[in-house]
Amino acid sequence: MTRPAPICRDCLTPGPPDATRCPQCGSPRLLAHPERDELAIAHIDCDAFYAAVEKRDNPELHARPLIIGGGRRGVVSTCCYIARTYGVRSAMPMFQALKLCPKAVVIAPDMRKYAQVGRQVRDKMLELTPLVEPVSIDEAFLDLSGTQILHGASPALTLARFALEVQSQLGISVSIGLSYCKFLAKVASDFDKPRGFTILGRAEAQTFLKSKDVSLIWGVGKVTQARLQKAGYTTIGDLQNAEPRDLAKVFGDEGLRLARLARGEDNRRVHIEHETKGISAETTFFQDLSTDAEIAPILLKLCERVALRLKKAELCGAGITLKLKTREFQLKTRATTLPPTQLSTRIFNAARHLLQAEIGAHHYRLIGIGITHLLPADAADHADLIDHNLPREKAREAALDQLRAKFGQGSISRGLTFTPQPKTKP
């Protein structure tokens, strides 16, 4: 196989086949691989995303170890690569992280800011291809098949341009994995962080995987790893050497999946998911209502409904939209923001404030509540030093959710809803 000319990842200049540095800028970061221009499945992951955004916005943090986390949760959300050299890792207890790196700067997460930057990165991905499958706020799979004519370049060169644009325009860096399937693209993107660009082709896949631990395979956590080790499968090479039917006898369908991935076989397509823009609930009254005493208990039940949907979807929201329809069928919407939450009490308090500003102006026939600015659930309800009520609120709502899950949604209600309420249409 003819090896294509290497391309400099820093200035995009092509070089001679045997080049070890860019002839134009001298960079050693060359993109060279025999299958480079034939591969189109990519995984893009922002490097130390939260920390990178904070360092971008405060240059004084550039050369300092930075930890995102703290507060009452007491764990590391993420940390910069400097902090990682001290042994700090995500999900580590904060006291342990600061013991390893006492000079670290600690910043509470600002999920709304991170979500905004994440959307900017996502928009740039969509400029490359419509086939973008988000994995989280800062990573996604892309399928660039057939984009050569559109971009006038192979997927590899297009992705190299993308990485430079993200760094120059958004001030953060990404790592890229390029392969022929999603599994290996994801493996490749983790291989050379930060600012990495690793290519794994078909010819090398099994050899590359052979010596790796079974935990490298997507979906193999500690429990599955222990089961595999107990059965004699420690490395991916052990799985490659096993008969798929033998793996199926012990692990069922999961054994067949492991056998395929161990051989670099992954037929999953990059799946486009339409991003959920909001979660909402509404109801129409049997008779027009006009007072806070009449409407607030109904609003509370709607807030409880959307809070449950947020939790089931593993999301939280930082935007509240109140919807009211008057007896004249005039639609009124009012919106506000709040720290990311999935607690019904916090949603209700914000929504009721919006409602009270509209009481007395009209009689209403419909009310709705919507949650927007959606974020992953782990962004929700972070306490700070002056917020002493939040831990109790979370514990109280978790207890209510457990009771309702066991005995039904109508098994327990808050005091506000005990008062006689007007009927609503289902």
matplotlib code that plots the C-alpha trace (Angstrom):
import matplotlib.pyplot as plt

x = [0.0, 1.3, 1.8, 0.3, 2.5, 2.5, 0.6, 1.7, -1.1, 0.1, 0.3, -1.3, 1.7, 2.4, 5.9, 8.0, 7.2, 10.1, 9.7, 9.9, 9.3, 7.3, 9.5, 7.6, 7.3, 9.5, 6.7, 7.0, 3.2, 2.8, -0.3, 0.9, -0.7, -1.0, -4.8, -5.2, -7.2, -9.5, -10.9, -14.0, -15.3, -14.0, -14.3, -13.6, -13.1, -12.3, -9.2, -9.8, -12.9, -14.1, -10.5, -9.6, -12.5, -11.6, -7.9, -9.0, -11.1, -8.4, -4.8, -3.4, -4.4, -2.5, 0.6, -1.1, -2.7, -6.4, -9.2, -12.9, -15.1, -15.2, -18.3, -20.4, -20.0, -16.4, -15.2, -13.1, -15.3, -12.2, -8.8, -6.1, -3.2, -0.8, -2.9, -3.0, 0.8, 0.3, -2.0, -5.3, -8.2, -11.9, -14.2, -11.4, -12.4, -11.3, -9.3, -7.3, -6.7, -5.5, -3.3, -1.6, -1.6, -1.9, -1.1, -4.0, -6.5, -10.1, -13.0, -16.7, -18.1, -20.0, -22.1, -24.0, -20.7, -19.4, -22.7, -22.4, -18.9, -19.9, -22.6, -20.1, -17.9, -21.0, -21.9, -18.4, -18.8, -22.0, -20.2, -18.1, -21.0, -24.6, -23.7, -22.8, -23.6, -23.2, -21.8, -21.6, -21.3, -17.7, -17.4, -19.1, -18.7, -18.7, -19.1, -17.3, -18.0, -18.5, -17.4, -14.3, -15.9, -17.7, -14.5, -11.9, -9.9, -9.9, -11.7, -8.2, -7.2, -10.7, -10.4, -6.9, -8.3, -11.2, -8.8, -6.8, -10.1, -11.4, -8.1, -7.8, -11.5, -12.7, -9.5, -9.6, -8.1, -9.4, -8.1, -9.2, -9.4, -9.9, -10.7, -13.1, -15.5, -16.7, -15.0, -11.5, -12.2, -13.0, -9.9, -7.7, -8.9, -7.8, -4.4, -2.4, -4.1, -4.0, -4.1, -3.8, -4.7, -4.4, -5.3, -6.1, -6.5, -7.9, -4.5, -3.2, -6.4, -6.1, -2.3, -2.8, -5.6, -4.0, -1.9, -4.5, -6.4, -10.0, -11.1, -10.3, -13.4, -16.4, -18.9, -16.4, -16.5, -15.0, -17.7, -17.4, -13.6, -13.6, -15.9, -13.6, -10.5, -12.1, -12.8, -9.2, -9.6, -7.2, -6.2, -8.1, -5.7, -7.3, -10.6, -9.3, -8.0, -11.3, -14.1, -17.1, -19.4, -17.4, -17.7, -21.4, -21.8, -20.4, -21.5, -24.4, -24.9, -22.4, -19.8, -20.5, -20.2, -16.8, -15.6, -16.5, -14.9, -11.8, -11.3, -12.0, -15.4, -18.0, -21.0, -22.6, -23.4, -23.0, -26.5, -28.0, -30.0, -32.2, -31.1, -33.9, -34.4, -36.7, -39.0, -42.4, -45.9, -49.2, -52.8, -56.1, -58.6, -62.3, -63.1, -61.0, -58.9, -57.4, -55.9, -52.6, -54.4, -56.2, -53.3, -50.3, -51.2, -51.7, -48.4, -46.7, -47.9, -46.7, -43.3, -43.2, -44.0, -41.2, -38.7, -39.5, -39.0, -35.7, -34.4, -35.5, -33.7, -30.6, -30.8, -31.2, -32.2, -31.1, -34.1, -37.7, -40.5, -44.1, -46.9, -50.3, -53.3, -56.0, -59.8, -59.4, -56.9, -54.1, -50.8, -48.4, -44.9, -42.5, -39.0, -36.2, -33.0, -31.6, -28.7, -29.0, -31.5, -33.8, -35.6, -39.3, -39.2, -36.6, -38.5, -41.7, -40.3, -38.9, -42.1, -44.4, -42.5, -43.2, -46.9, -47.4, -46.4, -49.3, -52.0, -54.9, -54.3, -56.4, -58.4, -56.5, -57.7, -54.3, -50.9, -47.7, -44.1, -41.1, -37.4, -34.8, -31.0, -30.7, -27.5, -26.2, -27.6, -24.3, -24.5, -27.5, -27.9, -24.4, -24.4, -22.2, -21.1, -24.2, -26.8, -27.5, -30.9, -30.0, -28.7, -32.0, -34.1, -32.3, -32.7, -36.4, -37.2, -35.3, -37.4, -40.6, -39.4, -38.8, -42.2, -43.9, -42.0, -43.0, -46.6, -47.6, -47.5, -50.6, -49.5, -48.0, -48.4, -47.0, -49.1, -49.9, -51.8, -54.0, -56.4, -59.4, -58.3, -60.3, -60.5, -58.2, -58.6, -56.4]
y = [0.0, 3.4, 5.7, 9.2, 12.2, 13.3, 16.5, 18.9, 19.2, 22.7, 24.4, 21.8, 21.7, 18.4, 17.0, 14.3, 10.6, 10.2, 13.5, 13.5, 17.2, 19.7, 21.3, 24.6, 25.2, 22.4, 20.8, 17.1, 16.7, 15.0, 13.2, 10.1, 6.6, 4.1, 4.2, 7.8, 9.0, 5.9, 6.3, 8.3, 7.5, 9.9, 10.4, 14.0, 14.7, 18.1, 18.0, 18.6, 20.5, 22.4, 23.3, 24.3, 26.8, 28.3, 28.7, 30.3, 32.8, 33.5, 33.5, 33.8, 30.1, 29.0, 27.5, 26.6, 23.2, 23.7, 21.6, 22.0, 20.8, 21.3, 22.6, 20.2, 17.4, 17.3, 15.6, 16.5, 17.1, 17.4, 18.8, 20.2, 18.2, 19.9, 18.7, 15.2, 15.0, 15.1, 12.2, 14.1, 12.4, 13.0, 11.8, 11.8, 13.1, 16.8, 16.3, 13.6, 15.8, 18.7, 16.4, 15.4, 18.9, 21.4, 24.4, 23.7, 26.4, 25.1, 26.5, 25.5, 24.3, 26.8, 24.4, 27.1, 28.4, 25.0, 24.1, 27.3, 26.4, 22.8, 24.0, 26.1, 23.0, 20.9, 23.6, 23.4, 19.6, 20.0, 22.1, 19.1, 16.5, 16.1, 12.7, 13.8, 11.6, 13.5, 11.4, 14.1, 17.8, 17.7, 14.6, 13.1, 10.6, 11.8, 10.0, 12.0, 9.4, 11.2, 14.6, 14.8, 16.8, 19.1, 20.0, 19.4, 17.2, 13.8, 13.3, 13.3, 16.7, 18.1, 17.0, 18.5, 21.8, 21.5, 21.0, 24.2, 26.2, 25.1, 26.1, 29.5, 30.5, 28.9, 28.8, 25.1, 22.0, 18.6, 15.1, 13.1, 9.4, 8.3, 4.7, 2.6, 2.0, 3.7, 1.4, 2.0, 5.7, 6.1, 4.1, 6.2, 9.6, 8.6, 7.4, 10.6, 13.4, 16.3, 17.7, 14.2, 12.8, 9.0, 6.8, 3.1, 1.3, -2.2, -3.7, -3.0, -3.3, -6.7, -6.4, -3.1, -4.5, -7.8, -6.8, -4.3, -5.0, -6.2, -3.0, -1.1, -2.5, -0.2, -1.4, -3.5, -2.1, -3.5, -6.2, -7.5, -7.2, -9.4, -12.0, -12.1, -12.5, -15.2, -17.0, -16.6, -13.6, -10.8, -9.3, -8.6, -11.1, -13.7, -12.9, -12.9, -16.5, -17.7, -19.3, -16.9, -19.8, -20.5, -16.9, -17.0, -20.1, -18.1, -14.5, -14.9, -12.2, -10.0, -12.7, -12.4, -8.6, -9.0, -11.4, -9.0, -5.9, -7.9, -8.5, -4.8, -5.6, -2.9, -2.4, 0.4, 3.4, 7.0, 7.7, 11.1, 12.0, 15.0, 16.9, 17.5, 21.2, 21.1, 19.1, 20.4, 19.7, 21.6, 21.3, 23.0, 24.0, 23.1, 26.6, 29.8, 30.6, 33.9, 33.7, 32.4, 30.2, 28.4, 28.1, 27.6, 24.0, 23.0, 24.6, 22.6, 19.3, 20.2, 21.1, 17.7, 16.1, 17.8, 17.2, 13.5, 13.5, 15.3, 12.7, 9.8, 11.4, 12.1, 15.8, 19.0, 22.5, 26.1, 27.8, 28.0, 29.0, 29.6, 29.4, 30.9, 31.0, 33.6, 33.0, 35.1, 32.5, 34.9, 33.0, 34.6, 33.2, 34.3, 33.0, 33.1, 31.3, 29.6, 27.5, 24.0, 21.9, 18.9, 19.6, 20.3, 22.8, 25.0, 24.8, 25.7, 28.6, 30.2, 29.4, 30.8, 34.1, 34.4, 33.4, 36.0, 38.8, 37.8, 37.3, 39.8, 40.7, 38.0, 34.8, 31.8, 28.6, 26.8, 26.7, 25.0, 24.8, 24.1, 23.4, 24.5, 25.0, 21.2, 19.8, 16.4, 15.5, 15.8, 19.6, 19.8, 21.3, 22.0, 23.7, 26.6, 27.9, 30.1, 27.6, 25.5, 24.3, 22.4, 19.1, 18.9, 19.7, 17.0, 14.4, 15.3, 15.1, 11.8, 10.3, 11.5, 10.0, 6.7, 6.6, 7.5, 4.9, 2.2, 3.2, 5.3, 9.0, 9.9, 8.2, 11.4, 15.1, 18.3, 20.5, 23.2, 20.6, 19.6, 22.6, 21.9, 22.4, 23.2, 20.3, 20.2, 18.5, 15.4]
z = [0.0, -1.0, 2.0, 1.3, 1.8, 5.5, 6.3, 9.1, 11.7, 12.7, 9.3, 6.9, 4.7, 2.9, 3.1, 1.4, 2.2, 4.6, 6.5, 10.3, 10.6, 8.6, 5.9, 6.3, 10.1, 11.6, 13.6, 14.3, 14.4, 11.1, 9.9, 8.1, 7.8, 4.9, 5.2, 6.2, 3.2, 3.2, 6.7, 7.5, 11.0, 13.7, 17.4, 18.6, 22.3, 23.8, 26.0, 29.8, 28.6, 31.7, 32.8, 29.2, 29.1, 32.4, 31.4, 28.2, 30.1, 32.7, 31.2, 34.7, 35.2, 32.1, 33.8, 37.1, 38.1, 37.9, 39.4, 38.6, 41.4, 45.1, 46.9, 49.0, 46.5, 47.4, 44.3, 41.2, 38.1, 35.9, 36.1, 33.7, 32.5, 34.8, 37.8, 36.3, 36.5, 40.3, 40.2, 40.3, 38.5, 37.8, 40.5, 43.1, 46.5, 46.8, 50.0, 48.3, 45.2, 47.3, 49.2, 46.0, 44.5, 47.4, 45.1, 42.7, 42.0, 42.6, 40.6, 40.9, 37.6, 35.5, 33.4, 31.5, 30.2, 29.3, 27.5, 25.4, 24.3, 23.8, 21.4, 19.5, 19.0, 18.0, 15.4, 13.9, 13.7, 11.8, 9.3, 8.4, 8.1, 9.1, 10.6, 14.1, 17.1, 20.4, 23.2, 25.9, 26.1, 24.8, 22.5, 19.5, 16.7, 13.1, 9.8, 7.0, 4.2, 0.9, 2.1, 0.0, -2.8, -0.4, 1.5, -1.3, 1.0, 2.6, 6.0, 7.7, 6.3, 7.0, 10.6, 10.9, 9.7, 12.2, 15.1, 14.2, 13.8, 17.2, 18.8, 17.1, 17.2, 20.5, 22.4, 23.4, 21.9, 20.8, 20.3, 17.3, 16.6, 12.9, 11.9, 10.0, 13.0, 16.1, 18.6, 17.2, 16.6, 20.3, 21.3, 19.0, 20.3, 23.8, 22.7, 22.5, 24.5, 24.5, 21.0, 19.7, 16.2, 16.1, 13.1, 13.4, 10.1, 9.3, 8.7, 12.2, 14.2, 15.7, 16.3, 18.0, 20.3, 21.1, 24.1, 25.5, 28.7, 28.2, 30.0, 26.8, 25.2, 25.4, 28.0, 30.0, 33.5, 36.7, 37.2, 33.6, 33.7, 36.9, 35.3, 32.2, 34.2, 36.3, 33.0, 31.9, 29.6, 30.7, 27.4, 24.2, 22.6, 24.8, 23.4, 19.9, 20.4, 21.9, 19.9, 19.8, 20.6, 23.8, 24.8, 24.1, 26.4, 29.3, 28.6, 26.2, 23.6, 25.4, 24.7, 20.9, 21.1, 22.9, 20.3, 17.5, 19.1, 20.0, 16.3, 15.4, 14.1, 14.9, 12.5, 14.5, 12.4, 13.5, 14.6, 14.3, 17.4, 17.4, 20.5, 23.0, 23.2, 26.2, 28.5, 29.2, 30.6, 30.3, 31.2, 30.2, 33.0, 32.8, 33.9, 33.5, 36.6, 37.7, 41.2, 42.6, 45.1, 42.2, 39.8, 42.0, 43.1, 39.5, 38.6, 41.3, 39.9, 36.5, 37.9, 39.6, 36.3, 34.4, 37.2, 37.0, 33.2, 33.7, 36.1, 33.9, 30.9, 33.1, 32.3, 34.1, 33.0, 33.5, 31.8, 32.9, 30.5, 31.8, 29.3, 29.9, 27.6, 28.4, 28.0, 24.8, 23.5, 23.8, 24.4, 26.9, 27.6, 30.3, 30.9, 33.4, 34.2, 37.3, 38.3, 36.6, 38.5, 38.3, 41.6, 41.4, 44.3, 42.5, 39.2, 41.0, 42.9, 39.7, 37.8, 40.5, 40.5, 36.8, 37.4, 40.2, 37.9, 35.6, 38.3, 38.1, 34.5, 32.9, 33.4, 32.1, 30.5, 30.1, 31.9, 30.9, 32.2, 30.1, 31.0, 28.6, 28.4, 29.0, 30.4, 31.7, 35.1, 36.8, 36.3, 38.5, 41.9, 43.1, 46.5, 47.5, 50.8, 51.4, 50.1, 53.2, 52.1, 49.0, 50.5, 52.5, 49.4, 47.4, 50.2, 50.6, 46.9, 46.5, 49.3, 47.7, 44.3, 46.0, 47.6, 44.4, 42.4, 44.9, 45.6, 42.6, 41.6, 43.6, 46.8, 48.4, 47.8, 49.0, 51.3, 48.7, 46.6, 49.5, 49.0, 46.8, 43.2, 40.0, 37.6, 34.6, 31.3, 30.8]

ax = plt.figure().add_subplot(projection="3d")
ax.plot(x, y, z, "-o")
ax.set_aspect("equal")
plt.show()
